[in-house]
Amino acid sequence: MSKSIFYHAGCPVCISAEQDLVHLIGNENVEIVHLGEDQSQIETAEKAGVQSVPALLTPNGNVLHINFGAAIADVKA
């Protein structure tokens, strides 16, 4: 994985974090995954260690949970 992956669910906390991350690390360095719109990616996020959104999966596999917006279980519902 060469890019970070930012997982979110579209809530205001998530959108704000997305804008800040894109500004900080650049759009070309992060893939944005909206789990509310693409629920097929939830299992992939969970396997990577994402427990809540917004979260950033770094290229070396670390998951950075950013300012709690919603638990993954809530996104599944």
Residue pairs with C-beta under 8 A, 6 or more apart in sequence:
1 57
1 59
1 61
2 59
3 29
3 30
3 31
3 59
4 21
4 25
4 29
4 30
4 31
4 56
4 57
4 58
4 59
5 30
5 31
5 33
5 48
5 56
5 57
6 17
6 18
6 21
6 30
6 31
6 32
6 33
6 54
6 55
6 56
6 57
7 33
7 35
7 41
7 45
7 50
7 53
7 54
7 55
7 56
7 57
8 14
8 15
8 17
8 18
8 32
8 33
8 34
8 35
8 36
8 53
8 54
8 55
8 69
9 34
9 35
9 36
9 53
9 54
9 69
9 70
9 74
9 75
10 34
10 36
10 37
11 53
11 69
11 70
13 54
13 67
13 68
13 69
14 53
14 54
14 69
14 70
17 54
17 66
17 67
17 69
18 32
18 54
21 30
21 56
21 66
22 30
22 32
30 56
33 41
33 45
35 41
35 42
35 45
35 53
35 72
35 75
36 75
39 75
39 76
42 72
42 75
42 76
45 55
45 57
45 72
46 72
48 57
48 61
48 63
49 57
49 61
49 63
50 57
50 63
50 65
50 72
51 63
51 65
51 71
51 72
52 65
52 68
52 69
52 70
52 71
52 72
53 69
53 70
53 72
53 75
54 65
54 66
54 67
54 69
55 63
55 64
55 65
55 66
56 63
56 64
56 66
57 63
57 64
58 64
